[in-house]
């Protein structure tokens, strides 16, 4: 990390710690549902009663429940029916996913284009995560998709800082350099602020470490890294680390049992991928 990037990192972290930069927030309803489901003390009726407090979130959940993603045989026309059909834990992750989209909504026109591009990247990676996770017995499909959506969330406060204090940066290349160097640390801070599970905090902090290795079975960092590699958004270099051209040298690919010499997504998977991407973009 360059000396200038280090100084910007220090300034950014100080701004976050002193509340000069507002971290993205999740709707209260989404947080309550996630917390209650984790404690196993909520029925479908209870969750439906919470959801009706946020009409926008409720409408988008019904839209997603009726999308090709879940292939409902008959129309799901109530929250309780959606929760009963999909299951409490799936709904919990879907509600958080829908809420996260709000974090990517810029407050100013100058940020709108950049935030929209980041959201598109998140959706593309999340869609691939969902498809790849279906072949992994140890990974929950919706949780993997959520990991794909949040992996790059640490870039948001950096872009906001550049918009508010343009004198800090010489040009867009320098902004991108800072994002590359410190967004993982910022992402960890955001997800910790939201009290996310350690599995997803690890995604935000480690998705760009393509030399990462571990002794356990494939995890959500592995699936997000594989999704990034299979997407059009894979950078040639992450900070000082060059992403290997030879995928056999990437631990995540080996952990997941993917072919390092070819694309893991066949024609059938591509159709699922397109459906997932479209459903997430429209929700």
Secondary structure, 3 states (H helix, E strand, C coil): CCHHHHHHHHHHHHHHHCCCCCCCCCCHHHHHHHHHHHCCCCCHHHHHHHHCCCHHHHHHHHHHHCCCCCCCCCCCCCHHHHHHHHCHHHHHHHHHHHHHHHHCCCCCHHHHHHHHHHHHHHHHHHHHHHHHHCCCCCCCHHHHHHHHHHCCCCHHHHHHHHHHCHHHCCCHHHHHHHHHHHHHHHHHHHHHHCCCCHHHHHHHHHCCCCCCCCCCCCCHHHHHHHHHHCCCCCCCEECCEECCCCHHHCHHHHHCCCCCCCCCCCHHHHHHHHHHHHHHHHC
